[in-house]
Amino acid sequence: MYAIETCLRLTNIPPSRFGRESVRDPRLVHDMRRGREPGRKVEQRVRLHIDTVMSQLPERGGQRASRRNSF
């Protein structure tokens, strides 16, 4: 969840848009904030989406914005 929150904060993407674009579920982030545990396939798709979105961010001070390994 930390990686999702970091991605949302750095990109200013609304939570519903993030869920819709990553797994076609606009309630994903809301549900996870309330305790939903995603399955392996959903987690993989979310990680791929985070990697894609974060790779498109402009570099900051010579370094890309990093993310932790925790989902």
Predicted model as a PDB file, atoms N, CA, C, CB and O in Angstrom, pLDDT in the B-factor column:
MODEL        1                                                                  
ATOM      1  N   MET A   1       0.822  -1.196   0.000  1.00 84.00           N  
ATOM      2  CA  MET A   1       0.000   0.000   0.000  1.00 84.00           C  
ATOM      3  C   MET A   1       0.866   1.260   0.000  1.00 84.00           C  
ATOM      4  CB  MET A   1      -0.935  -0.002   1.207  1.00 84.00           C  
ATOM      5  O   MET A   1       0.488   2.290  -0.557  1.00 84.00           O  
ATOM      6  N   TYR A   2       2.041   1.154   0.640  1.00 91.00           N  
ATOM      7  CA  TYR A   2       2.939   2.312   0.680  1.00 91.00           C  
ATOM      8  C   TYR A   2       3.308   2.770  -0.729  1.00 91.00           C  
ATOM      9  CB  TYR A   2       4.212   1.976   1.474  1.00 91.00           C  
ATOM     10  O   TYR A   2       3.337   3.970  -1.003  1.00 91.00           O  
ATOM     11  N   ALA A   3       3.587   1.828  -1.615  1.00 95.00           N  
ATOM     12  CA  ALA A   3       3.974   2.182  -2.981  1.00 95.00           C  
ATOM     13  C   ALA A   3       2.836   2.886  -3.715  1.00 95.00           C  
ATOM     14  CB  ALA A   3       4.401   0.931  -3.753  1.00 95.00           C  
ATOM     15  O   ALA A   3       3.071   3.824  -4.476  1.00 95.00           O  
ATOM     16  N   ILE A   4       1.623   2.441  -3.489  1.00 97.00           N  
ATOM     17  CA  ILE A   4       0.467   3.073  -4.125  1.00 97.00           C  
ATOM     18  C   ILE A   4       0.308   4.501  -3.616  1.00 97.00           C  
ATOM     19  CB  ILE A   4      -0.819   2.258  -3.858  1.00 97.00           C  
ATOM     20  O   ILE A   4       0.146   5.427  -4.410  1.00 97.00           O  
ATOM     21  N   GLU A   5       0.353   4.683  -2.305  1.00 97.00           N  
ATOM     22  CA  GLU A   5       0.201   6.022  -1.732  1.00 97.00           C  
ATOM     23  C   GLU A   5       1.307   6.957  -2.211  1.00 97.00           C  
ATOM     24  CB  GLU A   5       0.204   5.949  -0.202  1.00 97.00           C  
ATOM     25  O   GLU A   5       1.050   8.126  -2.499  1.00 97.00           O  
ATOM     26  N   THR A   6       2.531   6.451  -2.299  1.00 96.00           N  
ATOM     27  CA  THR A   6       3.650   7.260  -2.791  1.00 96.00           C  
ATOM     28  C   THR A   6       3.419   7.655  -4.239  1.00 96.00           C  
ATOM     29  CB  THR A   6       4.980   6.496  -2.654  1.00 96.00           C  
ATOM     30  O   THR A   6       3.640   8.805  -4.617  1.00 96.00           O  
ATOM     31  N   CYS A   7       2.975   6.706  -5.048  1.00 96.00           N  
ATOM     32  CA  CYS A   7       2.700   6.978  -6.458  1.00 96.00           C  
ATOM     33  C   CYS A   7       1.603   8.027  -6.595  1.00 96.00           C  
ATOM     34  CB  CYS A   7       2.298   5.686  -7.190  1.00 96.00           C  
ATOM     35  O   CYS A   7       1.723   8.947  -7.403  1.00 96.00           O  
ATOM     36  N   LEU A   8       0.548   7.896  -5.820  1.00 97.00           N  
ATOM     37  CA  LEU A   8      -0.553   8.864  -5.879  1.00 97.00           C  
ATOM     38  C   LEU A   8      -0.071  10.261  -5.504  1.00 97.00           C  
ATOM     39  CB  LEU A   8      -1.698   8.435  -4.947  1.00 97.00           C  
ATOM     40  O   LEU A   8      -0.437  11.248  -6.143  1.00 97.00           O  
ATOM     41  N   ARG A   9       0.752  10.334  -4.464  1.00 96.00           N  
ATOM     42  CA  ARG A   9       1.239  11.636  -3.995  1.00 96.00           C  
ATOM     43  C   ARG A   9       2.176  12.284  -5.020  1.00 96.00           C  
ATOM     44  CB  ARG A   9       1.965  11.478  -2.647  1.00 96.00           C  
ATOM     45  O   ARG A   9       2.076  13.484  -5.276  1.00 96.00           O  
ATOM     46  N   LEU A  10       3.080  11.503  -5.605  1.00 95.00           N  
ATOM     47  CA  LEU A  10       4.060  12.058  -6.539  1.00 95.00           C  
ATOM     48  C   LEU A  10       3.464  12.421  -7.897  1.00 95.00           C  
ATOM     49  CB  LEU A  10       5.181  11.078  -6.735  1.00 95.00           C  
ATOM     50  O   LEU A  10       3.964  13.318  -8.576  1.00 95.00           O  
ATOM     51  N   THR A  11       2.413  11.735  -8.286  1.00 94.00           N  
ATOM     52  CA  THR A  11       1.841  11.950  -9.614  1.00 94.00           C  
ATOM     53  C   THR A  11       0.554  12.757  -9.613  1.00 94.00           C  
ATOM     54  CB  THR A  11       1.587  10.640 -10.261  1.00 94.00           C  
ATOM     55  O   THR A  11       0.087  13.189 -10.666  1.00 94.00           O  
ATOM     56  N   ASN A  12      -0.019  12.960  -8.433  1.00 95.00           N  
ATOM     57  CA  ASN A  12      -1.307  13.660  -8.310  1.00 95.00           C  
ATOM     58  C   ASN A  12      -2.431  12.960  -9.067  1.00 95.00           C  
ATOM     59  CB  ASN A  12      -1.171  15.085  -8.816  1.00 95.00           C  
ATOM     60  O   ASN A  12      -3.378  13.606  -9.517  1.00 95.00           O  
ATOM     61  N   ILE A  13      -2.328  11.655  -9.206  1.00 96.00           N  
ATOM     62  CA  ILE A  13      -3.382  10.875  -9.842  1.00 96.00           C  
ATOM     63  C   ILE A  13      -4.457  10.596  -8.791  1.00 96.00           C  
ATOM     64  CB  ILE A  13      -2.819   9.538 -10.453  1.00 96.00           C  
ATOM     65  O   ILE A  13      -4.129  10.158  -7.688  1.00 96.00           O  
ATOM     66  N   PRO A  14      -5.719  10.837  -9.103  1.00 98.00           N  
ATOM     67  CA  PRO A  14      -6.782  10.508  -8.149  1.00 98.00           C  
ATOM     68  C   PRO A  14      -6.830   8.993  -7.910  1.00 98.00           C  
ATOM     69  CB  PRO A  14      -8.156  11.019  -8.666  1.00 98.00           C  
ATOM     70  O   PRO A  14      -6.558   8.215  -8.825  1.00 98.00           O  
ATOM     71  N   PRO A  15      -7.169   8.576  -6.702  1.00 98.00           N  
ATOM     72  CA  PRO A  15      -7.211   7.139  -6.395  1.00 98.00           C  
ATOM     73  C   PRO A  15      -8.102   6.334  -7.336  1.00 98.00           C  
ATOM     74  CB  PRO A  15      -7.683   6.941  -4.986  1.00 98.00           C  
ATOM     75  O   PRO A  15      -7.744   5.223  -7.724  1.00 98.00           O  
ATOM     76  N   SER A  16      -9.251   6.879  -7.703  1.00 98.00           N  
ATOM     77  CA  SER A  16     -10.151   6.131  -8.590  1.00 98.00           C  
ATOM     78  C   SER A  16      -9.540   5.937  -9.974  1.00 98.00           C  
ATOM     79  CB  SER A  16     -11.495   6.852  -8.713  1.00 98.00           C  
ATOM     80  O   SER A  16      -9.694   4.876 -10.579  1.00 98.00           O  
ATOM     81  N   ARG A  17      -8.856   6.949 -10.470  1.00 98.00           N  
ATOM     82  CA  ARG A  17      -8.198   6.829 -11.775  1.00 98.00           C  
ATOM     83  C   ARG A  17      -7.073   5.799 -11.712  1.00 98.00           C  
ATOM     84  CB  ARG A  17      -7.645   8.196 -12.234  1.00 98.00           C  
ATOM     85  O   ARG A  17      -6.910   5.001 -12.635  1.00 98.00           O  
ATOM     86  N   PHE A  18      -6.295   5.814 -10.624  1.00 98.00           N  
ATOM     87  CA  PHE A  18      -5.213   4.842 -10.463  1.00 98.00           C  
ATOM     88  C   PHE A  18      -5.767   3.419 -10.524  1.00 98.00           C  
ATOM     89  CB  PHE A  18      -4.467   5.073  -9.127  1.00 98.00           C  
ATOM     90  O   PHE A  18      -5.240   2.574 -11.247  1.00 98.00           O  
ATOM     91  N   GLY A  19      -6.825   3.160  -9.768  1.00 98.00           N  
ATOM     92  CA  GLY A  19      -7.418   1.824  -9.760  1.00 98.00           C  
ATOM     93  C   GLY A  19      -7.984   1.427 -11.105  1.00 98.00           C  
ATOM     94  O   GLY A  19      -7.844   0.283 -11.538  1.00 98.00           O  
ATOM     95  N   ARG A  20      -8.626   2.378 -11.763  1.00 98.00           N  
ATOM     96  CA  ARG A  20      -9.217   2.101 -13.072  1.00 98.00           C  
ATOM     97  C   ARG A  20      -8.136   1.779 -14.097  1.00 98.00           C  
ATOM     98  CB  ARG A  20     -10.056   3.295 -13.546  1.00 98.00           C  
ATOM     99  O   ARG A  20      -8.278   0.842 -14.882  1.00 98.00           O  
ATOM    100  N   GLU A  21      -7.052   2.561 -14.088  1.00 97.00           N  
ATOM    101  CA  GLU A  21      -5.986   2.353 -15.068  1.00 97.00           C  
ATOM    102  C   GLU A  21      -5.160   1.100 -14.780  1.00 97.00           C  
ATOM    103  CB  GLU A  21      -5.077   3.563 -15.101  1.00 97.00           C  
ATOM    104  O   GLU A  21      -4.657   0.466 -15.708  1.00 97.00           O  
ATOM    105  N   SER A  22      -5.018   0.742 -13.520  1.00 97.00           N  
ATOM    106  CA  SER A  22      -4.158  -0.390 -13.200  1.00 97.00           C  
ATOM    107  C   SER A  22      -4.881  -1.730 -13.279  1.00 97.00           C  
ATOM    108  CB  SER A  22      -3.580  -0.213 -11.826  1.00 97.00           C  
ATOM    109  O   SER A  22      -4.332  -2.694 -13.812  1.00 97.00           O  
ATOM    110  N   VAL A  23      -6.098  -1.806 -12.759  1.00 98.00           N  
ATOM    111  CA  VAL A  23      -6.806  -3.091 -12.734  1.00 98.00           C  
ATOM    112  C   VAL A  23      -8.283  -2.984 -13.092  1.00 98.00           C  
ATOM    113  CB  VAL A  23      -6.677  -3.710 -11.376  1.00 98.00           C  
ATOM    114  O   VAL A  23      -9.055  -3.908 -12.835  1.00 98.00           O  
ATOM    115  N   ARG A  24      -8.677  -1.860 -13.684  1.00 98.00           N  
ATOM    116  CA  ARG A  24     -10.075  -1.633 -14.090  1.00 98.00           C  
ATOM    117  C   ARG A  24     -11.042  -1.690 -12.906  1.00 98.00           C  
ATOM    118  CB  ARG A  24     -10.490  -2.665 -15.136  1.00 98.00           C  
ATOM    119  O   ARG A  24     -12.170  -2.169 -13.028  1.00 98.00           O  
ATOM    120  N   ASP A  25     -10.570  -1.184 -11.745  1.00 98.00           N  
ATOM    121  CA  ASP A  25     -11.397  -1.161 -10.546  1.00 98.00           C  
ATOM    122  C   ASP A  25     -11.231   0.198  -9.869  1.00 98.00           C  
ATOM    123  CB  ASP A  25     -11.015  -2.324  -9.574  1.00 98.00           C  
ATOM    124  O   ASP A  25     -10.263   0.406  -9.137  1.00 98.00           O  
ATOM    125  N   PRO A  26     -12.161   1.124 -10.102  1.00 98.00           N  
ATOM    126  CA  PRO A  26     -12.011   2.457  -9.525  1.00 98.00           C  
ATOM    127  C   PRO A  26     -12.068   2.489  -8.000  1.00 98.00           C  
ATOM    128  CB  PRO A  26     -13.067   3.349 -10.070  1.00 98.00           C  
ATOM    129  O   PRO A  26     -11.682   3.492  -7.400  1.00 98.00           O  
ATOM    130  N   ARG A  27     -12.537   1.427  -7.361  1.00 98.00           N  
ATOM    131  CA  ARG A  27     -12.614   1.373  -5.900  1.00 98.00           C  
ATOM    132  C   ARG A  27     -11.411   0.684  -5.269  1.00 98.00           C  
ATOM    133  CB  ARG A  27     -13.873   0.663  -5.481  1.00 98.00           C  
ATOM    134  O   ARG A  27     -11.378   0.520  -4.050  1.00 98.00           O  
ATOM    135  N   LEU A  28     -10.442   0.283  -6.047  1.00 98.00           N  
ATOM    136  CA  LEU A  28      -9.289  -0.470  -5.536  1.00 98.00           C  
ATOM    137  C   LEU A  28      -8.616   0.227  -4.363  1.00 98.00           C  
ATOM    138  CB  LEU A  28      -8.275  -0.686  -6.644  1.00 98.00           C  
ATOM    139  O   LEU A  28      -8.488  -0.371  -3.295  1.00 98.00           O  
ATOM    140  N   VAL A  29      -8.187   1.463  -4.527  1.00 98.00           N  
ATOM    141  CA  VAL A  29      -7.452   2.164  -3.479  1.00 98.00           C  
ATOM    142  C   VAL A  29      -8.339   2.373  -2.258  1.00 98.00           C  
ATOM    143  CB  VAL A  29      -6.928   3.514  -3.996  1.00 98.00           C  
ATOM    144  O   VAL A  29      -7.900   2.167  -1.127  1.00 98.00           O  
ATOM    145  N   HIS A  30      -9.578   2.779  -2.481  1.00 98.00           N  
ATOM    146  CA  HIS A  30     -10.504   2.970  -1.366  1.00 98.00           C  
ATOM    147  C   HIS A  30     -10.662   1.672  -0.571  1.00 98.00           C  
ATOM    148  CB  HIS A  30     -11.879   3.454  -1.881  1.00 98.00           C  
ATOM    149  O   HIS A  30     -10.585   1.676   0.658  1.00 98.00           O  
ATOM    150  N   ASP A  31     -10.879   0.577  -1.271  1.00 98.00           N  
ATOM    151  CA  ASP A  31     -11.059  -0.705  -0.600  1.00 98.00           C  
ATOM    152  C   ASP A  31      -9.790  -1.153   0.123  1.00 98.00           C  
ATOM    153  CB  ASP A  31     -11.482  -1.764  -1.607  1.00 98.00           C  
ATOM    154  O   ASP A  31      -9.869  -1.710   1.218  1.00 98.00           O  
ATOM    155  N   MET A  32      -8.631  -0.919  -0.471  1.00 97.00           N  
ATOM    156  CA  MET A  32      -7.378  -1.296   0.180  1.00 97.00           C  
ATOM    157  C   MET A  32      -7.136  -0.461   1.433  1.00 97.00           C  
ATOM    158  CB  MET A  32      -6.205  -1.137  -0.791  1.00 97.00           C  
ATOM    159  O   MET A  32      -6.604  -0.966   2.422  1.00 97.00           O  
ATOM    160  N   ARG A  33      -7.516   0.788   1.398  1.00 97.00           N  
ATOM    161  CA  ARG A  33      -7.394   1.631   2.589  1.00 97.00           C  
ATOM    162  C   ARG A  33      -8.281   1.108   3.716  1.00 97.00           C  
ATOM    163  CB  ARG A  33      -7.761   3.089   2.258  1.00 97.00           C  
ATOM    164  O   ARG A  33      -8.014   1.362   4.891  1.00 97.00           O  
ATOM    165  N   ARG A  34      -9.320   0.388   3.362  1.00 97.00           N  
ATOM    166  CA  ARG A  34     -10.238  -0.172   4.353  1.00 97.00           C  
ATOM    167  C   ARG A  34      -9.910  -1.628   4.676  1.00 97.00           C  
ATOM    168  CB  ARG A  34     -11.671  -0.066   3.855  1.00 97.00           C  
ATOM    169  O   ARG A  34     -10.668  -2.289   5.386  1.00 97.00           O  
ATOM    170  N   GLY A  35      -8.785  -2.133   4.160  1.00 97.00           N  
ATOM    171  CA  GLY A  35      -8.345  -3.472   4.543  1.00 97.00           C  
ATOM    172  C   GLY A  35      -8.373  -4.539   3.465  1.00 97.00           C  
ATOM    173  O   GLY A  35      -7.989  -5.678   3.732  1.00 97.00           O  
ATOM    174  N   ARG A  36      -8.805  -4.221   2.276  1.00 96.00           N  
ATOM    175  CA  ARG A  36      -8.835  -5.215   1.205  1.00 96.00           C  
ATOM    176  C   ARG A  36      -7.430  -5.721   0.924  1.00 96.00           C  
ATOM    177  CB  ARG A  36      -9.459  -4.624  -0.075  1.00 96.00           C  
ATOM    178  O   ARG A  36      -6.488  -4.934   0.822  1.00 96.00           O  
ATOM    179  N   GLU A  37      -7.292  -7.018   0.802  1.00 96.00           N  
ATOM    180  CA  GLU A  37      -6.021  -7.646   0.451  1.00 96.00           C  
ATOM    181  C   GLU A  37      -6.115  -8.134  -0.994  1.00 96.00           C  
ATOM    182  CB  GLU A  37      -5.678  -8.828   1.429  1.00 96.00           C  
ATOM    183  O   GLU A  37      -6.885  -9.050  -1.281  1.00 96.00           O  
ATOM    184  N   PRO A  38      -5.352  -7.544  -1.903  1.00 95.00           N  
ATOM    185  CA  PRO A  38      -5.433  -7.957  -3.307  1.00 95.00           C  
ATOM    186  C   PRO A  38      -4.781  -9.315  -3.519  1.00 95.00           C  
ATOM    187  CB  PRO A  38      -4.773  -6.915  -4.210  1.00 95.00           C  
ATOM    188  O   PRO A  38      -3.884  -9.718  -2.779  1.00 95.00           O  
ATOM    189  N   GLY A  39      -5.247 -10.000  -4.535  1.00 97.00           N  
ATOM    190  CA  GLY A  39      -4.646 -11.279  -4.911  1.00 97.00           C  
ATOM    191  C   GLY A  39      -3.330 -11.063  -5.639  1.00 97.00           C  
ATOM    192  O   GLY A  39      -2.935  -9.933  -5.927  1.00 97.00           O  
ATOM    193  N   ARG A  40      -2.669 -12.159  -5.926  1.00 97.00           N  
ATOM    194  CA  ARG A  40      -1.357 -12.110  -6.569  1.00 97.00           C  
ATOM    195  C   ARG A  40      -1.406 -11.434  -7.936  1.00 97.00           C  
ATOM    196  CB  ARG A  40      -0.798 -13.510  -6.712  1.00 97.00           C  
ATOM    197  O   ARG A  40      -0.539 -10.618  -8.251  1.00 97.00           O  
ATOM    198  N   LYS A  41      -2.392 -11.757  -8.739  1.00 97.00           N  
ATOM    199  CA  LYS A  41      -2.483 -11.179 -10.083  1.00 97.00           C  
ATOM    200  C   LYS A  41      -2.748  -9.669 -10.029  1.00 97.00           C  
ATOM    201  CB  LYS A  41      -3.593 -11.877 -10.885  1.00 97.00           C  
ATOM    202  O   LYS A  41      -2.156  -8.901 -10.788  1.00 97.00           O  
ATOM    203  N   VAL A  42      -3.632  -9.259  -9.138  1.00 97.00           N  
ATOM    204  CA  VAL A  42      -3.921  -7.827  -8.985  1.00 97.00           C  
ATOM    205  C   VAL A  42      -2.662  -7.111  -8.515  1.00 97.00           C  
ATOM    206  CB  VAL A  42      -5.095  -7.592  -7.982  1.00 97.00           C  
ATOM    207  O   VAL A  42      -2.329  -6.039  -9.020  1.00 97.00           O  
ATOM    208  N   GLU A  43      -1.962  -7.699  -7.550  1.00 97.00           N  
ATOM    209  CA  GLU A  43      -0.732  -7.087  -7.049  1.00 97.00           C  
ATOM    210  C   GLU A  43       0.304  -6.935  -8.162  1.00 97.00           C  
ATOM    211  CB  GLU A  43      -0.151  -7.921  -5.902  1.00 97.00           C  
ATOM    212  O   GLU A  43       0.974  -5.906  -8.241  1.00 97.00           O  
ATOM    213  N   GLN A  44       0.443  -7.928  -9.008  1.00 98.00           N  
ATOM    214  CA  GLN A  44       1.390  -7.844 -10.123  1.00 98.00           C  
ATOM    215  C   GLN A  44       1.003  -6.736 -11.092  1.00 98.00           C  
ATOM    216  CB  GLN A  44       1.466  -9.182 -10.864  1.00 98.00           C  
ATOM    217  O   GLN A  44       1.863  -5.986 -11.555  1.00 98.00           O  
ATOM    218  N   ARG A  45      -0.275  -6.628 -11.399  1.00 98.00           N  
ATOM    219  CA  ARG A  45      -0.728  -5.585 -12.327  1.00 98.00           C  
ATOM    220  C   ARG A  45      -0.532  -4.192 -11.740  1.00 98.00           C  
ATOM    221  CB  ARG A  45      -2.202  -5.795 -12.684  1.00 98.00           C  
ATOM    222  O   ARG A  45      -0.159  -3.258 -12.451  1.00 98.00           O  
ATOM    223  N   VAL A  46      -0.783  -4.058 -10.442  1.00 98.00           N  
ATOM    224  CA  VAL A  46      -0.585  -2.771  -9.779  1.00 98.00           C  
ATOM    225  C   VAL A  46       0.891  -2.399  -9.771  1.00 98.00           C  
ATOM    226  CB  VAL A  46      -1.132  -2.811  -8.345  1.00 98.00           C  
ATOM    227  O   VAL A  46       1.240  -1.251 -10.048  1.00 98.00           O  
ATOM    228  N   ARG A  47       1.764  -3.356  -9.457  1.00 97.00           N  
ATOM    229  CA  ARG A  47       3.207  -3.087  -9.454  1.00 97.00           C  
ATOM    230  C   ARG A  47       3.686  -2.646 -10.844  1.00 97.00           C  
ATOM    231  CB  ARG A  47       3.987  -4.342  -8.996  1.00 97.00           C  
ATOM    232  O   ARG A  47       4.478  -1.711 -10.962  1.00 97.00           O  
ATOM    233  N   LEU A  48       3.210  -3.311 -11.876  1.00 98.00           N  
ATOM    234  CA  LEU A  48       3.582  -2.938 -13.242  1.00 98.00           C  
ATOM    235  C   LEU A  48       3.100  -1.528 -13.556  1.00 98.00           C  
ATOM    236  CB  LEU A  48       2.999  -3.940 -14.258  1.00 98.00           C  
ATOM    237  O   LEU A  48       3.827  -0.746 -14.169  1.00 98.00           O  
ATOM    238  N   HIS A  49       1.896  -1.201 -13.145  1.00 97.00           N  
ATOM    239  CA  HIS A  49       1.349   0.136 -13.389  1.00 97.00           C  
ATOM    240  C   HIS A  49       2.167   1.197 -12.640  1.00 97.00           C  
ATOM    241  CB  HIS A  49      -0.139   0.199 -12.956  1.00 97.00           C  
ATOM    242  O   HIS A  49       2.477   2.252 -13.194  1.00 97.00           O  
ATOM    243  N   ILE A  50       2.510   0.914 -11.391  1.00 97.00           N  
ATOM    244  CA  ILE A  50       3.326   1.854 -10.615  1.00 97.00           C  
ATOM    245  C   ILE A  50       4.668   2.068 -11.300  1.00 97.00           C  
ATOM    246  CB  ILE A  50       3.535   1.340  -9.170  1.00 97.00           C  
ATOM    247  O   ILE A  50       5.117   3.206 -11.443  1.00 97.00           O  
ATOM    248  N   ASP A  51       5.311   0.987 -11.723  1.00 96.00           N  
ATOM    249  CA  ASP A  51       6.603   1.113 -12.407  1.00 96.00           C  
ATOM    250  C   ASP A  51       6.482   1.968 -13.659  1.00 96.00           C  
ATOM    251  CB  ASP A  51       7.153  -0.269 -12.771  1.00 96.00           C  
ATOM    252  O   ASP A  51       7.343   2.805 -13.929  1.00 96.00           O  
ATOM    253  N   THR A  52       5.419   1.762 -14.420  1.00 96.00           N  
ATOM    254  CA  THR A  52       5.211   2.524 -15.651  1.00 96.00           C  
ATOM    255  C   THR A  52       4.995   4.004 -15.358  1.00 96.00           C  
ATOM    256  CB  THR A  52       4.019   1.967 -16.425  1.00 96.00           C  
ATOM    257  O   THR A  52       5.613   4.865 -15.984  1.00 96.00           O  
ATOM    258  N   VAL A  53       4.121   4.292 -14.409  1.00 96.00           N  
ATOM    259  CA  VAL A  53       3.806   5.682 -14.066  1.00 96.00           C  
ATOM    260  C   VAL A  53       5.035   6.388 -13.495  1.00 96.00           C  
ATOM    261  CB  VAL A  53       2.641   5.739 -13.054  1.00 96.00           C  
ATOM    262  O   VAL A  53       5.336   7.522 -13.869  1.00 96.00           O  
ATOM    263  N   MET A  54       5.738   5.715 -12.590  1.00 94.00           N  
ATOM    264  CA  MET A  54       6.901   6.329 -11.949  1.00 94.00           C  
ATOM    265  C   MET A  54       8.039   6.550 -12.943  1.00 94.00           C  
ATOM    266  CB  MET A  54       7.384   5.458 -10.790  1.00 94.00           C  
ATOM    267  O   MET A  54       8.801   7.507 -12.803  1.00 94.00           O  
ATOM    268  N   SER A  55       8.162   5.693 -13.928  1.00 94.00           N  
ATOM    269  CA  SER A  55       9.232   5.861 -14.921  1.00 94.00           C  
ATOM    270  C   SER A  55       8.987   7.068 -15.819  1.00 94.00           C  
ATOM    271  CB  SER A  55       9.363   4.602 -15.776  1.00 94.00           C  
ATOM    272  O   SER A  55       9.911   7.553 -16.473  1.00 94.00           O  
ATOM    273  N   GLN A  56       7.755   7.551 -15.854  1.00 92.00           N  
ATOM    274  CA  GLN A  56       7.424   8.704 -16.686  1.00 92.00           C  
ATOM    275  C   GLN A  56       7.585  10.034 -15.953  1.00 92.00           C  
ATOM    276  CB  GLN A  56       6.011   8.577 -17.190  1.00 92.00           C  
ATOM    277  O   GLN A  56       7.440  11.100 -16.550  1.00 92.00           O  
ATOM    278  N   LEU A  57       7.884   9.965 -14.660  1.00 89.00           N  
ATOM    279  CA  LEU A  57       8.094  11.201 -13.896  1.00 89.00           C  
ATOM    280  C   LEU A  57       9.413  11.845 -14.302  1.00 89.00           C  
ATOM    281  CB  LEU A  57       8.079  10.919 -12.372  1.00 89.00           C  
ATOM    282  O   LEU A  57      10.384  11.147 -14.594  1.00 89.00           O  
ATOM    283  N   PRO A  58       9.449  13.155 -14.321  1.00 88.00           N  
ATOM    284  CA  PRO A  58      10.725  13.827 -14.592  1.00 88.00           C  
ATOM    285  C   PRO A  58      11.698  13.559 -13.444  1.00 88.00           C  
ATOM    286  CB  PRO A  58      10.516  15.361 -14.785  1.00 88.00           C  
ATOM    287  O   PRO A  58      11.288  13.357 -12.301  1.00 88.00           O  
ATOM    288  N   GLU A  59      12.975  13.559 -13.764  1.00 80.00           N  
ATOM    289  CA  GLU A  59      13.983  13.322 -12.737  1.00 80.00           C  
ATOM    290  C   GLU A  59      14.024  14.493 -11.772  1.00 80.00           C  
ATOM    291  CB  GLU A  59      15.367  13.096 -13.368  1.00 80.00           C  
ATOM    292  O   GLU A  59      13.796  15.638 -12.163  1.00 80.00           O  
ATOM    293  N   ARG A  60      14.315  14.205 -10.520  1.00 67.00           N  
ATOM    294  CA  ARG A  60      14.396  15.235  -9.485  1.00 67.00           C  
ATOM    295  C   ARG A  60      15.803  15.254  -8.920  1.00 67.00           C  
ATOM    296  CB  ARG A  60      13.353  14.988  -8.359  1.00 67.00           C  
ATOM    297  O   ARG A  60      16.235  14.285  -8.297  1.00 67.00           O  
ATOM    298  N   GLY A  61      16.514  16.336  -9.130  1.00 55.00           N  
ATOM    299  CA  GLY A  61      17.852  16.472  -8.570  1.00 55.00           C  
ATOM    300  C   GLY A  61      18.812  15.407  -9.035  1.00 55.00           C  
ATOM    301  O   GLY A  61      19.700  15.001  -8.285  1.00 55.00           O  
ATOM    302  N   GLY A  62      18.652  14.947 -10.256  1.00 47.00           N  
ATOM    303  CA  GLY A  62      19.549  13.933 -10.790  1.00 47.00           C  
ATOM    304  C   GLY A  62      19.166  12.517 -10.422  1.00 47.00           C  
ATOM    305  O   GLY A  62      19.826  11.572 -10.856  1.00 47.00           O  
ATOM    306  N   GLN A  63      18.113  12.342  -9.631  1.00 49.00           N  
ATOM    307  CA  GLN A  63      17.678  11.012  -9.244  1.00 49.00           C  
ATOM    308  C   GLN A  63      16.199  10.865  -9.533  1.00 49.00           C  
ATOM    309  CB  GLN A  63      17.974  10.742  -7.760  1.00 49.00           C  
ATOM    310  O   GLN A  63      15.421  11.808  -9.387  1.00 49.00           O  
ATOM    311  N   ARG A  64      15.832   9.688  -9.938  1.00 50.00           N  
ATOM    312  CA  ARG A  64      14.405   9.413 -10.133  1.00 50.00           C  
ATOM    313  C   ARG A  64      13.752   9.221  -8.774  1.00 50.00           C  
ATOM    314  CB  ARG A  64      14.187   8.157 -11.035  1.00 50.00           C  
ATOM    315  O   ARG A  64      14.396   8.818  -7.805  1.00 50.00           O  
ATOM    316  N   ALA A  65      12.492   9.511  -8.727  1.00 48.00           N  
ATOM    317  CA  ALA A  65      11.758   9.253  -7.491  1.00 48.00           C  
ATOM    318  C   ALA A  65      11.758   7.752  -7.237  1.00 48.00           C  
ATOM    319  CB  ALA A  65      10.299   9.809  -7.568  1.00 48.00           C  
ATOM    320  O   ALA A  65      11.429   6.968  -8.127  1.00 48.00           O  
ATOM    321  N   SER A  66      12.122   7.357  -6.040  1.00 51.00           N  
ATOM    322  CA  SER A  66      12.209   5.943  -5.744  1.00 51.00           C  
ATOM    323  C   SER A  66      10.942   5.473  -5.035  1.00 51.00           C  
ATOM    324  CB  SER A  66      13.446   5.649  -4.893  1.00 51.00           C  
ATOM    325  O   SER A  66      10.161   6.271  -4.517  1.00 51.00           O  
ATOM    326  N   ARG A  67      10.768   4.182  -5.028  1.00 50.00           N  
ATOM    327  CA  ARG A  67       9.650   3.598  -4.304  1.00 50.00           C  
ATOM    328  C   ARG A  67      10.173   2.404  -3.508  1.00 50.00           C  
ATOM    329  CB  ARG A  67       8.500   3.173  -5.278  1.00 50.00           C  
ATOM    330  O   ARG A  67      11.138   1.747  -3.899  1.00 50.00           O  
ATOM    331  N   ARG A  68       9.532   2.151  -2.420  1.00 52.00           N  
ATOM    332  CA  ARG A  68       9.906   1.001  -1.601  1.00 52.00           C  
ATOM    333  C   ARG A  68       9.332  -0.253  -2.192  1.00 52.00           C  
ATOM    334  CB  ARG A  68       9.434   1.171  -0.158  1.00 52.00           C  
ATOM    335  O   ARG A  68       8.425  -0.199  -3.022  1.00 52.00           O  
ATOM    336  N   ASN A  69       9.855  -1.387  -1.770  1.00 51.00           N  
ATOM    337  CA  ASN A  69       9.373  -2.671  -2.255  1.00 51.00           C  
ATOM    338  C   ASN A  69       8.053  -3.077  -1.644  1.00 51.00           C  
ATOM    339  CB  ASN A  69      10.384  -3.725  -1.987  1.00 51.00           C  
ATOM    340  O   ASN A  69       7.387  -3.972  -2.165  1.00 51.00           O  
ATOM    341  N   SER A  70       7.653  -2.446  -0.551  1.00 55.00           N  
ATOM    342  CA  SER A  70       6.393  -2.852   0.079  1.00 55.00           C  
ATOM    343  C   SER A  70       5.213  -2.416  -0.770  1.00 55.00           C  
ATOM    344  CB  SER A  70       6.275  -2.262   1.495  1.00 55.00           C  
ATOM    345  O   SER A  70       5.188  -1.301  -1.291  1.00 55.00           O  
ATOM    346  N   PHE A  71       4.268  -3.275  -0.901  1.00 60.00           N  
ATOM    347  CA  PHE A  71       3.073  -3.009  -1.682  1.00 60.00           C  
ATOM    348  C   PHE A  71       2.147  -2.275  -0.803  1.00 60.00           C  
ATOM    349  CB  PHE A  71       2.424  -4.288  -2.232  1.00 60.00           C  
ATOM    350  O   PHE A  71       1.045  -1.924  -1.224  1.00 60.00           O  
TER     351      PHE A  71                                                      
ENDMDL                                                                          
END                                                                             
